[in-house]
């Protein structure tokens, strides 16, 4: 059975999307918010998923999971450095938007710790920070392997990028065709 971990799982939406598409997979998630972890556990139970959510700090990942225990690690982390981007009044929303609870470097280090050798790390991130992302992945021992830009339509700039790396992977990046949110003519 394949195992994955969602860093900053929130209520589990990303995790349950993966579990709904893959057979014979079990998941775990970690989030700093107790409320989010309870919601993820409730959602897993309602949907019959083999999923365990842990309340913990990604920066202390060693306290929550064993090294190399996952085939896949995923994350949709905060996109903005602390003090930038749109300010949120609620602390939980602020932590999801800005790197106040963990940095990109922390996310990549946690992913490298959790991934088995040859395991994959998939992340949703901002295209304007792509250089930082690839540097942080490489510094953590995760070689960027695939990149796909997400655009609203054919006339817009990318809003996010989907990147995947392999722990201990050899150099070589594949850039895939863009993913368009809206079809032409719609």
Secondary structure as UniProt FT lines:
FT   STRAND          2..7
FT   TURN            10..11
FT   HELIX           13..21
FT   STRAND          25..31
FT   HELIX           34..47
FT   STRAND          51..55
FT   HELIX           58..63
FT   TURN            67..68
FT   STRAND          70..75
FT   TURN            82..83
FT   HELIX           91..97
FT   TURN            99..100
FT   HELIX           104..114
FT   STRAND          115..125
FT   HELIX           127..129
FT   HELIX           130..139
FT   TURN            140..141
FT   STRAND          142..151
FT   TURN            154..155
FT   STRAND          158..167
FT   STRAND          174..175
FT   STRAND          179..180
FT   TURN            184..185
//
